[in-house]
Amino acid sequence: MSPEKLSPAADGGLYPVPLASHDDVVKDPTLFFNTLQSFHFELASKFMVPVIGGKELNLHLLYLQVTTRGGYHKVVEEKKWREISAVFDFSPTTTSASYALRKHYFSLLRGYEQVYFFRTQGAILNHTGPLSFQAVGTIDAKFDCGYLVSVKLGDETLNGVLYHPATPTHNALVPYAPVLHKPGRRTRRRRSGDPGRPKPNRSGYNFLFAEKHSALKSLYPNREREFTKMIGESWNKLSPEDRVYQNYGLKDKERYQKELKEYKERLKMGQALPC
């Protein structure tokens, strides 16, 4: 197995080699997005553009704002996330925007930053340590399945629910992960690792990328650094008969929307989140 295909969680995993310079990806949003997709594809890590306030997050702008200020750790140390959030045109009703930007940057762009901004090579850095933070919480109320809590993260306060089994063996609080939600907004009953939640849809470009990348690797095993550019050119020059990839993406989106609707209906009926 080549170093580029090792998972971030694998022992001795290595960063993929950069496919372009930092200056190039800053100047070209399309090149940035293609290399970011390729980065996550090589590491076999999940990649999906997050949505904040009903709009897809501009990851290119986020990367530009953070690296301009010296990178993730510098922004954390100097507490610049609120300043960065002001650059985005978020709705006035969007709360905890700075926390959301930090979370999404850490999961989607921090590793990319190491490769393209800092030109890091070799072993992948431990991704669990730098995101650690201290939180102060209070129990606001108790109900049969758990507690209503308030958690203070920096200068922001989040409200949420801390669940425990219906028949606890002792009075101590069972260390379940809190399901936090923003004040004034309906709780989203999503749990990480929920096997009942449908798999996110893939775009037409995702289908093309997976197929072309495999074919190119067989034809040109020594030219992997050029694959993203080659696939991007193929996507821009698709003939009418090759539009099948877009149909794949549309059908998968329909599949996801249908399964998500059914999943939410099960949640409402209390089937997916038993007490």
NUVEX-881784 format. One record per residue (C-alpha): residue number from 1; x, z, y. Coordinates in steps of 0.05 Angstrom, whole numbers, plus 5000, padded with zeros to 4 digits. Layout:
# residues N
<pt><num>NUM</num><east>X</east><up>Z</up><north>Y</north></pt>
...
This chain:
# residues 275
<pt><num>1</num><east>5000</east><up>5000</up><north>5000</north></pt>
<pt><num>2</num><east>5027</east><up>4981</up><north>5068</north></pt>
<pt><num>3</num><east>5034</east><up>5037</up><north>5121</north></pt>
<pt><num>4</num><east>4982</east><up>5004</up><north>5165</north></pt>
<pt><num>5</num><east>4926</east><up>5015</up><north>5114</north></pt>
<pt><num>6</num><east>4934</east><up>5089</up><north>5106</north></pt>
<pt><num>7</num><east>4876</east><up>5132</up><north>5129</north></pt>
<pt><num>8</num><east>4887</east><up>5180</up><north>5187</north></pt>
<pt><num>9</num><east>4871</east><up>5237</up><north>5140</north></pt>
<pt><num>10</num><east>4920</east><up>5214</up><north>5087</north></pt>
<pt><num>11</num><east>4984</east><up>5253</up><north>5076</north></pt>
<pt><num>12</num><east>5042</east><up>5218</up><north>5110</north></pt>
<pt><num>13</num><east>4995</east><up>5168</up><north>5144</north></pt>
<pt><num>14</num><east>5027</east><up>5122</up><north>5195</north></pt>
<pt><num>15</num><east>5001</east><up>5091</up><north>5259</north></pt>
<pt><num>16</num><east>4988</east><up>5016</up><north>5257</north></pt>
<pt><num>17</num><east>5035</east><up>4973</up><north>5299</north></pt>
<pt><num>18</num><east>5007</east><up>4952</up><north>5367</north></pt>
<pt><num>19</num><east>4980</east><up>4880</up><north>5371</north></pt>
<pt><num>20</num><east>4989</east><up>4875</up><north>5446</north></pt>
<pt><num>21</num><east>5020</east><up>4912</up><north>5505</north></pt>
<pt><num>22</num><east>4986</east><up>4967</up><north>5544</north></pt>
<pt><num>23</num><east>4986</east><up>4924</up><north>5606</north></pt>
<pt><num>24</num><east>4953</east><up>4867</up><north>5569</north></pt>
<pt><num>25</num><east>4895</east><up>4909</up><north>5541</north></pt>
<pt><num>26</num><east>4884</east><up>4941</up><north>5609</north></pt>
<pt><num>27</num><east>4878</east><up>4872</up><north>5642</north></pt>
<pt><num>28</num><east>4835</east><up>4841</up><north>5587</north></pt>
<pt><num>29</num><east>4772</east><up>4880</up><north>5565</north></pt>
<pt><num>30</num><east>4760</east><up>4831</up><north>5507</north></pt>
<pt><num>31</num><east>4831</east><up>4840</up><north>5481</north></pt>
<pt><num>32</num><east>4823</east><up>4915</up><north>5488</north></pt>
<pt><num>33</num><east>4759</east><up>4916</up><north>5448</north></pt>
<pt><num>34</num><east>4787</east><up>4870</up><north>5394</north></pt>
<pt><num>35</num><east>4850</east><up>4911</up><north>5386</north></pt>
<pt><num>36</num><east>4810</east><up>4976</up><north>5386</north></pt>
<pt><num>37</num><east>4766</east><up>4949</up><north>5330</north></pt>
<pt><num>38</num><east>4827</east><up>4927</up><north>5292</north></pt>
<pt><num>39</num><east>4859</east><up>4996</up><north>5302</north></pt>
<pt><num>40</num><east>4800</east><up>5031</up><north>5269</north></pt>
<pt><num>41</num><east>4794</east><up>4977</up><north>5216</north></pt>
<pt><num>42</num><east>4867</east><up>4987</up><north>5195</north></pt>
<pt><num>43</num><east>4857</east><up>5063</up><north>5191</north></pt>
<pt><num>44</num><east>4791</east><up>5056</up><north>5155</north></pt>
<pt><num>45</num><east>4760</east><up>5101</up><north>5208</north></pt>
<pt><num>46</num><east>4689</east><up>5098</up><north>5233</north></pt>
<pt><num>47</num><east>4680</east><up>5059</up><north>5298</north></pt>
<pt><num>48</num><east>4616</east><up>5052</up><north>5339</north></pt>
<pt><num>49</num><east>4607</east><up>5046</up><north>5414</north></pt>
<pt><num>50</num><east>4573</east><up>5112</up><north>5436</north></pt>
<pt><num>51</num><east>4512</east><up>5113</up><north>5481</north></pt>
<pt><num>52</num><east>4505</east><up>5160</up><north>5540</north></pt>
<pt><num>53</num><east>4443</east><up>5162</up><north>5582</north></pt>
<pt><num>54</num><east>4413</east><up>5102</up><north>5546</north></pt>
<pt><num>55</num><east>4474</east><up>5058</up><north>5560</north></pt>
<pt><num>56</num><east>4533</east><up>5038</up><north>5518</north></pt>
<pt><num>57</num><east>4596</east><up>5074</up><north>5541</north></pt>
<pt><num>58</num><east>4647</east><up>5029</up><north>5574</north></pt>
<pt><num>59</num><east>4707</east><up>5047</up><north>5530</north></pt>
<pt><num>60</num><east>4754</east><up>5001</up><north>5567</north></pt>
<pt><num>61</num><east>4739</east><up>5036</up><north>5633</north></pt>
<pt><num>62</num><east>4746</east><up>5104</up><north>5600</north></pt>
<pt><num>63</num><east>4814</east><up>5085</up><north>5570</north></pt>
<pt><num>64</num><east>4837</east><up>5058</up><north>5638</north></pt>
<pt><num>65</num><east>4816</east><up>5121</up><north>5675</north></pt>
<pt><num>66</num><east>4849</east><up>5169</up><north>5626</north></pt>
<pt><num>67</num><east>4915</east><up>5131</up><north>5618</north></pt>
<pt><num>68</num><east>4920</east><up>5121</up><north>5693</north></pt>
<pt><num>69</num><east>4920</east><up>5197</up><north>5698</north></pt>
<pt><num>70</num><east>4975</east><up>5205</up><north>5645</north></pt>
<pt><num>71</num><east>4935</east><up>5206</up><north>5580</north></pt>
<pt><num>72</num><east>4888</east><up>5252</up><north>5542</north></pt>
<pt><num>73</num><east>4931</east><up>5316</up><north>5543</north></pt>
<pt><num>74</num><east>4947</east><up>5309</up><north>5616</north></pt>
<pt><num>75</num><east>4873</east><up>5301</up><north>5634</north></pt>
<pt><num>76</num><east>4856</east><up>5362</up><north>5591</north></pt>
<pt><num>77</num><east>4911</east><up>5405</up><north>5623</north></pt>
<pt><num>78</num><east>4892</east><up>5385</up><north>5694</north></pt>
<pt><num>79</num><east>4817</east><up>5389</up><north>5680</north></pt>
<pt><num>80</num><east>4803</east><up>5318</up><north>5704</north></pt>
<pt><num>81</num><east>4743</east><up>5301</up><north>5660</north></pt>
<pt><num>82</num><east>4691</east><up>5316</up><north>5714</north></pt>
<pt><num>83</num><east>4731</east><up>5271</up><north>5762</north></pt>
<pt><num>84</num><east>4731</east><up>5215</up><north>5710</north></pt>
<pt><num>85</num><east>4657</east><up>5223</up><north>5696</north></pt>
<pt><num>86</num><east>4643</east><up>5211</up><north>5770</north></pt>
<pt><num>87</num><east>4671</east><up>5140</up><north>5761</north></pt>
<pt><num>88</num><east>4616</east><up>5122</up><north>5713</north></pt>
<pt><num>89</num><east>4546</east><up>5104</up><north>5736</north></pt>
<pt><num>90</num><east>4510</east><up>5157</up><north>5695</north></pt>
<pt><num>91</num><east>4438</east><up>5175</up><north>5708</north></pt>
<pt><num>92</num><east>4428</east><up>5238</up><north>5749</north></pt>
<pt><num>93</num><east>4391</east><up>5267</up><north>5689</north></pt>
<pt><num>94</num><east>4453</east><up>5259</up><north>5645</north></pt>
<pt><num>95</num><east>4482</east><up>5329</up><north>5633</north></pt>
<pt><num>96</num><east>4549</east><up>5349</up><north>5603</north></pt>
<pt><num>97</num><east>4577</east><up>5279</up><north>5617</north></pt>
<pt><num>98</num><east>4648</east><up>5304</up><north>5624</north></pt>
<pt><num>99</num><east>4644</east><up>5340</up><north>5557</north></pt>
<pt><num>100</num><east>4615</east><up>5277</up><north>5523</north></pt>
<pt><num>101</num><east>4671</east><up>5234</up><north>5552</north></pt>
<pt><num>102</num><east>4724</east><up>5281</up><north>5527</north></pt>
<pt><num>103</num><east>4692</east><up>5283</up><north>5457</north></pt>
<pt><num>104</num><east>4686</east><up>5207</up><north>5451</north></pt>
<pt><num>105</num><east>4755</east><up>5195</up><north>5479</north></pt>
<pt><num>106</num><east>4785</east><up>5242</up><north>5428</north></pt>
<pt><num>107</num><east>4750</east><up>5211</up><north>5368</north></pt>
<pt><num>108</num><east>4755</east><up>5137</up><north>5388</north></pt>
<pt><num>109</num><east>4813</east><up>5128</up><north>5437</north></pt>
<pt><num>110</num><east>4864</east><up>5184</up><north>5429</north></pt>
<pt><num>111</num><east>4899</east><up>5152</up><north>5369</north></pt>
<pt><num>112</num><east>4895</east><up>5083</up><north>5403</north></pt>
<pt><num>113</num><east>4926</east><up>5115</up><north>5465</north></pt>
<pt><num>114</num><east>4985</east><up>5140</up><north>5423</north></pt>
<pt><num>115</num><east>4999</east><up>5070</up><north>5398</north></pt>
<pt><num>116</num><east>4985</east><up>5027</up><north>5459</north></pt>
<pt><num>117</num><east>5000</east><up>5074</up><north>5517</north></pt>
<pt><num>118</num><east>5055</east><up>5119</up><north>5490</north></pt>
<pt><num>119</num><east>5080</east><up>5067</up><north>5438</north></pt>
<pt><num>120</num><east>5082</east><up>5122</up><north>5385</north></pt>
<pt><num>121</num><east>5106</east><up>5100</up><north>5316</north></pt>
<pt><num>122</num><east>5110</east><up>5137</up><north>5250</north></pt>
<pt><num>123</num><east>5067</east><up>5194</up><north>5224</north></pt>
<pt><num>124</num><east>4997</east><up>5204</up><north>5253</north></pt>
<pt><num>125</num><east>4991</east><up>5266</up><north>5296</north></pt>
<pt><num>126</num><east>4947</east><up>5323</up><north>5273</north></pt>
<pt><num>127</num><east>4879</east><up>5308</up><north>5303</north></pt>
<pt><num>128</num><east>4850</east><up>5377</up><north>5293</north></pt>
<pt><num>129</num><east>4893</east><up>5420</up><north>5339</north></pt>
<pt><num>130</num><east>4888</east><up>5388</up><north>5408</north></pt>
<pt><num>131</num><east>4812</east><up>5391</up><north>5410</north></pt>
<pt><num>132</num><east>4809</east><up>5466</up><north>5400</north></pt>
<pt><num>133</num><east>4777</east><up>5506</up><north>5455</north></pt>
<pt><num>134</num><east>4747</east><up>5574</up><north>5467</north></pt>
<pt><num>135</num><east>4672</east><up>5583</up><north>5473</north></pt>
<pt><num>136</num><east>4633</east><up>5645</up><north>5494</north></pt>
<pt><num>137</num><east>4562</east><up>5650</up><north>5465</north></pt>
<pt><num>138</num><east>4502</east><up>5696</up><north>5469</north></pt>
<pt><num>139</num><east>4441</east><up>5703</up><north>5424</north></pt>
<pt><num>140</num><east>4378</east><up>5691</up><north>5465</north></pt>
<pt><num>141</num><east>4325</east><up>5700</up><north>5411</north></pt>
<pt><num>142</num><east>4316</east><up>5707</up><north>5336</north></pt>
<pt><num>143</num><east>4268</east><up>5671</up><north>5289</north></pt>
<pt><num>144</num><east>4259</east><up>5666</up><north>5214</north></pt>
<pt><num>145</num><east>4313</east><up>5614</up><north>5201</north></pt>
<pt><num>146</num><east>4365</east><up>5633</up><north>5253</north></pt>
<pt><num>147</num><east>4378</east><up>5645</up><north>5327</north></pt>
<pt><num>148</num><east>4370</east><up>5611</up><north>5394</north></pt>
<pt><num>149</num><east>4438</east><up>5614</up><north>5427</north></pt>
<pt><num>150</num><east>4473</east><up>5595</up><north>5492</north></pt>
<pt><num>151</num><east>4546</east><up>5573</up><north>5489</north></pt>
<pt><num>152</num><east>4591</east><up>5567</up><north>5550</north></pt>
<pt><num>153</num><east>4643</east><up>5511</up><north>5546</north></pt>
<pt><num>154</num><east>4687</east><up>5512</up><north>5607</north></pt>
<pt><num>155</num><east>4640</east><up>5507</up><north>5667</north></pt>
<pt><num>156</num><east>4581</east><up>5481</up><north>5626</north></pt>
<pt><num>157</num><east>4529</east><up>5519</up><north>5586</north></pt>
<pt><num>158</num><east>4496</east><up>5488</up><north>5525</north></pt>
<pt><num>159</num><east>4434</east><up>5514</up><north>5490</north></pt>
<pt><num>160</num><east>4425</east><up>5507</up><north>5415</north></pt>
<pt><num>161</num><east>4403</east><up>5534</up><north>5348</north></pt>
<pt><num>162</num><east>4445</east><up>5572</up><north>5297</north></pt>
<pt><num>163</num><east>4414</east><up>5567</up><north>5228</north></pt>
<pt><num>164</num><east>4422</east><up>5615</up><north>5170</north></pt>
<pt><num>165</num><east>4389</east><up>5618</up><north>5101</north></pt>
<pt><num>166</num><east>4317</east><up>5643</up><north>5099</north></pt>
<pt><num>167</num><east>4338</east><up>5701</up><north>5053</north></pt>
<pt><num>168</num><east>4407</east><up>5724</up><north>5077</north></pt>
<pt><num>169</num><east>4445</east><up>5772</up><north>5033</north></pt>
<pt><num>170</num><east>4467</east><up>5815</up><north>5091</north></pt>
<pt><num>171</num><east>4454</east><up>5824</up><north>5165</north></pt>
<pt><num>172</num><east>4518</east><up>5791</up><north>5189</north></pt>
<pt><num>173</num><east>4511</east><up>5722</up><north>5220</north></pt>
<pt><num>174</num><east>4527</east><up>5668</up><north>5169</north></pt>
<pt><num>175</num><east>4579</east><up>5621</up><north>5199</north></pt>
<pt><num>176</num><east>4538</east><up>5557</up><north>5201</north></pt>
<pt><num>177</num><east>4557</east><up>5504</up><north>5252</north></pt>
<pt><num>178</num><east>4510</east><up>5508</up><north>5312</north></pt>
<pt><num>179</num><east>4467</east><up>5448</up><north>5328</north></pt>
<pt><num>180</num><east>4475</east><up>5445</up><north>5403</north></pt>
<pt><num>181</num><east>4431</east><up>5407</up><north>5452</north></pt>
<pt><num>182</num><east>4432</east><up>5398</up><north>5527</north></pt>
<pt><num>183</num><east>4384</east><up>5439</up><north>5569</north></pt>
<pt><num>184</num><east>4318</east><up>5405</up><north>5584</north></pt>
<pt><num>185</num><east>4325</east><up>5353</up><north>5529</north></pt>
<pt><num>186</num><east>4293</east><up>5351</up><north>5460</north></pt>
<pt><num>187</num><east>4338</east><up>5374</up><north>5404</north></pt>
<pt><num>188</num><east>4365</east><up>5318</up><north>5362</north></pt>
<pt><num>189</num><east>4363</east><up>5343</up><north>5291</north></pt>
<pt><num>190</num><east>4423</east><up>5305</up><north>5267</north></pt>
<pt><num>191</num><east>4474</east><up>5336</up><north>5221</north></pt>
<pt><num>192</num><east>4543</east><up>5309</up><north>5208</north></pt>
<pt><num>193</num><east>4548</east><up>5288</up><north>5135</north></pt>
<pt><num>194</num><east>4473</east><up>5284</up><north>5126</north></pt>
<pt><num>195</num><east>4466</east><up>5239</up><north>5064</north></pt>
<pt><num>196</num><east>4395</east><up>5220</up><north>5085</north></pt>
<pt><num>197</num><east>4416</east><up>5189</up><north>5151</north></pt>
<pt><num>198</num><east>4420</east><up>5113</up><north>5148</north></pt>
<pt><num>199</num><east>4486</east><up>5077</up><north>5154</north></pt>
<pt><num>200</num><east>4497</east><up>5048</up><north>5224</north></pt>
<pt><num>201</num><east>4488</east><up>4973</up><north>5232</north></pt>
<pt><num>202</num><east>4546</east><up>4925</up><north>5238</north></pt>
<pt><num>203</num><east>4550</east><up>4869</up><north>5290</north></pt>
<pt><num>204</num><east>4559</east><up>4796</up><north>5273</north></pt>
<pt><num>205</num><east>4631</east><up>4803</up><north>5297</north></pt>
<pt><num>206</num><east>4642</east><up>4860</up><north>5247</north></pt>
<pt><num>207</num><east>4619</east><up>4815</up><north>5189</north></pt>
<pt><num>208</num><east>4664</east><up>4758</up><north>5213</north></pt>
<pt><num>209</num><east>4723</east><up>4805</up><north>5224</north></pt>
<pt><num>210</num><east>4720</east><up>4834</up><north>5153</north></pt>
<pt><num>211</num><east>4715</east><up>4766</up><north>5121</north></pt>
<pt><num>212</num><east>4768</east><up>4731</up><north>5163</north></pt>
<pt><num>213</num><east>4817</east><up>4789</up><north>5161</north></pt>
<pt><num>214</num><east>4818</east><up>4788</up><north>5085</north></pt>
<pt><num>215</num><east>4827</east><up>4712</up><north>5083</north></pt>
<pt><num>216</num><east>4882</east><up>4712</up><north>5136</north></pt>
<pt><num>217</num><east>4920</east><up>4768</up><north>5101</north></pt>
<pt><num>218</num><east>4924</east><up>4724</up><north>5038</north></pt>
<pt><num>219</num><east>4945</east><up>4663</up><north>5077</north></pt>
<pt><num>220</num><east>4993</east><up>4695</up><north>5127</north></pt>
<pt><num>221</num><east>5018</east><up>4762</up><north>5099</north></pt>
<pt><num>222</num><east>5073</east><up>4767</up><north>5152</north></pt>
<pt><num>223</num><east>5030</east><up>4752</up><north>5214</north></pt>
<pt><num>224</num><east>4982</east><up>4812</up><north>5216</north></pt>
<pt><num>225</num><east>4997</east><up>4825</up><north>5289</north></pt>
<pt><num>226</num><east>4965</east><up>4758</up><north>5306</north></pt>
<pt><num>227</num><east>4901</east><up>4769</up><north>5265</north></pt>
<pt><num>228</num><east>4859</east><up>4801</up><north>5319</north></pt>
<pt><num>229</num><east>4873</east><up>4745</up><north>5368</north></pt>
<pt><num>230</num><east>4861</east><up>4692</up><north>5314</north></pt>
<pt><num>231</num><east>4795</east><up>4723</up><north>5294</north></pt>
<pt><num>232</num><east>4773</east><up>4731</up><north>5367</north></pt>
<pt><num>233</num><east>4786</east><up>4656</up><north>5378</north></pt>
<pt><num>234</num><east>4746</east><up>4640</up><north>5315</north></pt>
<pt><num>235</num><east>4688</east><up>4681</up><north>5342</north></pt>
<pt><num>236</num><east>4689</east><up>4646</up><north>5409</north></pt>
<pt><num>237</num><east>4689</east><up>4577</up><north>5375</north></pt>
<pt><num>238</num><east>4635</east><up>4588</up><north>5323</north></pt>
<pt><num>239</num><east>4599</east><up>4524</up><north>5304</north></pt>
<pt><num>240</num><east>4523</east><up>4523</up><north>5297</north></pt>
<pt><num>241</num><east>4528</east><up>4528</up><north>5222</north></pt>
<pt><num>242</num><east>4573</east><up>4589</up><north>5228</north></pt>
<pt><num>243</num><east>4521</east><up>4627</up><north>5269</north></pt>
<pt><num>244</num><east>4503</east><up>4658</up><north>5202</north></pt>
<pt><num>245</num><east>4547</east><up>4717</up><north>5222</north></pt>
<pt><num>246</num><east>4501</east><up>4732</up><north>5281</north></pt>
<pt><num>247</num><east>4443</east><up>4729</up><north>5233</north></pt>
<pt><num>248</num><east>4478</east><up>4779</up><north>5188</north></pt>
<pt><num>249</num><east>4485</east><up>4825</up><north>5248</north></pt>
<pt><num>250</num><east>4412</east><up>4817</up><north>5269</north></pt>
<pt><num>251</num><east>4387</east><up>4830</up><north>5198</north></pt>
<pt><num>252</num><east>4431</east><up>4891</up><north>5191</north></pt>
<pt><num>253</num><east>4406</east><up>4917</up><north>5258</north></pt>
<pt><num>254</num><east>4334</east><up>4908</up><north>5234</north></pt>
<pt><num>255</num><east>4352</east><up>4945</up><north>5170</north></pt>
<pt><num>256</num><east>4383</east><up>5002</up><north>5209</north></pt>
<pt><num>257</num><east>4324</east><up>5008</up><north>5257</north></pt>
<pt><num>258</num><east>4274</east><up>5009</up><north>5199</north></pt>
<pt><num>259</num><east>4314</east><up>5061</up><north>5160</north></pt>
<pt><num>260</num><east>4325</east><up>5103</up><north>5223</north></pt>
<pt><num>261</num><east>4250</east><up>5103</up><north>5238</north></pt>
<pt><num>262</num><east>4235</east><up>5126</up><north>5167</north></pt>
<pt><num>263</num><east>4289</east><up>5179</up><north>5172</north></pt>
<pt><num>264</num><east>4260</east><up>5207</up><north>5237</north></pt>
<pt><num>265</num><east>4191</east><up>5208</up><north>5206</north></pt>
<pt><num>266</num><east>4219</east><up>5250</up><north>5149</north></pt>
<pt><num>267</num><east>4250</east><up>5297</up><north>5199</north></pt>
<pt><num>268</num><east>4184</east><up>5307</up><north>5234</north></pt>
<pt><num>269</num><east>4152</east><up>5323</up><north>5167</north></pt>
<pt><num>270</num><east>4206</east><up>5375</up><north>5154</north></pt>
<pt><num>271</num><east>4234</east><up>5339</up><north>5092</north></pt>
<pt><num>272</num><east>4304</east><up>5327</up><north>5118</north></pt>
<pt><num>273</num><east>4318</east><up>5395</up><north>5149</north></pt>
<pt><num>274</num><east>4290</east><up>5450</up><north>5104</north></pt>
<pt><num>275</num><east>4293</east><up>5521</up><north>5128</north></pt>
